[in-house]
Amino acid sequence: MERFIYRKVEEDFIDRLKVKIEEIEGKIEKLLKIEKKSYNNFFNEMELLEEELSKMVQPISNENSTYITELGKKLYMEFIPIMNEYASKINQNEEIARAIMEIYEEEELDPVKRRILEKKILEFKSNGIGIEKDKKRRIKEINLELSKLSNEFSQNVTDATNAYELIVEDEGAIGEMPHTDKVTAQVEEGKWRFTLHGPSYVSFMTYCSDRELRREMYRAYVTRAPQNEEIAERVLKLRREKANILGYKNYREFSVASKTADSGEEVIEFLRKLGKEALPTAQREVEELYELAEKLGHGGVEYYDTAYLARKLKEIRYSFDPSELKPYFEMGRVVRGMFDFLEELFNLKFKKQEDAQLWSDKAEAYEVTRDGVELGCLFLDLETSETKRGGAWANSWQRSYLKADGTREVSIGKVTCNFPVSREGVPSLLSQDNVVTLFHEMGHALHNITSSVDEVSAAGFAGTEWDVVEYPSQWFQEFANNKGILKRFAKHYETGEIVPDELLERMFESQKFGEGMAMNRQIEFGLFDMLIHDTTETMEDVQETLDSVRNLVAPLKTPEYNKFQNQFSHIFAGGYAAGYYSYKWAEVLSADSYREMTKEGEVDRELANTFYEKILSRGGSKNMKESFVEVHRREPDGRALLKLVGIL
């Protein structure tokens, strides 16, 4: 099928893009001439044109993130101003906005369509509809500059990550490292290469016994992309200026206006309360690391020690080493096991397309069906590569919606991760954290693939408030910590032995340690993000804010040279500006749903099916907090998250 054939970006992409935009603008002019405009004959047609353009530009986005090429980077820089110019023409067009407002006020609409138009009207206002021309022009300039800065920030982090390597020639320093990790790192006899890419960095910091080498690696990691300091400062100033022009006190209030939270102050209070409840646990965990460090003659505890010492503590207390599990988590088997679970849970079938032609031979394509009906296509690109930016993410390349002829368009989605690279004789073996990450991103993919919404504007992720978009993903990731689910696919890659119960029990026991530190690390990120999007002027102010947040919630002093903010792509190069709190905000819902769905030990299939129908397949057609109440017939339990991770 055509959708399983990926066509790489070519030199003529920009020319074809300009032709497509000109074609779409011509169609919009015709739509504007319709005398009696309605949701169906005007607004929905506009949205379908946007979807058409979105499909066309997916390859250029892919080749600026997942499969970065020199041509892709070059063309992307040309792509940014063209797309911003087009977006401004549409989103600042008073005639289009007026037509949509009239449809909203005059037409009898169902709740889904009213919700869609309410969100669209807010989007228009956030782009300057209704304000003076010079201010609207300034909004356009700001949007363009922010897009360029965002891309530059992200590329700087990727380049810095790729530029560093640490060659270890003393095998004793990595003697505690799992054999498979050492094989992956070995470049020649007596030499091992470690980088700042996730799998390599995490393995090194967890198993390297040489404290000075860990410090060197950590310092390289937290000082990446120093040039991003100026970019971040400029980004904050532009965001504040934009918010002020639009009548908001600061950027965080502008951001929260389109989310489920009522105000920035509500979010800050939520984070502070959560951090306060988790801090005693985090402090106790750090004290235990200090006690262990003293016994080992280690000489104190710094952030570059925590992963190593936490592993040693778990070995001593729980007789558990994370590397014991990796042979049971061969990547291909984990993927198949996850799909088998989804087939049993939701009757979703994933059929691998062996003849798919994709951007990389490491990428895979699957046809997804339910009850014999095709829902869409899922791409997986899971192994780390120097052609990828760091992290893990899920994209929607095409949304599912009801077409004018009564048939459904199918969805196309992609999951990208940075898991260990497979090599000859050694498959990609995942850590437990990797498995959780895969399930998390698959939760996003489910939200896209299972959408049964008729309207393209509310299909999949579309229309979902940003601070609850993590609800499906964080709900599904919890199944990666479910013994019954893990036993389905955790088999030794060499012997085929099913993972022993006692090994899983030791893992679950060991997971209790570190939850406080992990919780407050995320609280630190979220609070920092909300506070700097107030009236922060300079990077000195940013550092001062970060220091004050760390003093409030961090259980361990952070080195002064740690410039984490220069790599915080989520807020400076992604969609989480004054919105990073969304992870914890949504996790309250996801933890509550998961706890209730598994409270009897086995998965409650009836409740799971209700979750499918009222959360996953609804896409963004309804407020997810309201849908939660529909599913569970009660308000969310605000303490469910702390209960799930064992802090309460």
Secondary structure, 3 states (H helix, E strand, C coil): CHHHECCCCCCCHHHHHHHHHHHHHHHHHHHHCCCCCCHHHHHHHHHHHHHHHHHHHHHHHHCCCCCCCHHHHHHHHHHHHHHHHHHHHHHCCHHHHHHHHHHHHHCCCCHHHHHHHHHHHHHHHHCCCCCCHHHHHHHHHHHHHHHHHHHHHHHHHHHHHHHCEEEECCHHHHCCCCHHHHHHHEEECCEEEEECCHHHHHHHHHHCCCHHHHHHHHHHHHCCCCCHHHHHHHHHHHHHHHHHHCCCCCHHHHHHCCCCCCCHHHHHHHHHHHHHHHHHHHHHHHHHHHHHHHHCCCCCCCHHHHHHHHHHHHHHHHCCCHHHCHHHCEHHHHHHHHHHHHHHHHCEEEEECCCCECCCCCCEEEEEEECCEEEEEEEEEEECCCCCCCCCEEEEEECCCECCCCCECCEEEEEEEEECCCECCECCECCHHHHHHHHHHHHHHHHHHCCCCCCHHHCCCCCCCHHHCCHHHHHHHHHHHCHHHHHHHCECCCCCCECCHHHHHHHHHHHCCCHHHHHHHHHHHHHHHHHHCCCCCCHHHHHHHHHHHHHHHCCCCCCCCCCHHHHCHHHHCCCCCCCCCHHHHHHHHHHHHHHHHCCCCCCCHHHHHHHHHHHHCCCCCCCHHHHHHHHHCCCCCCCHHHHHCCCC
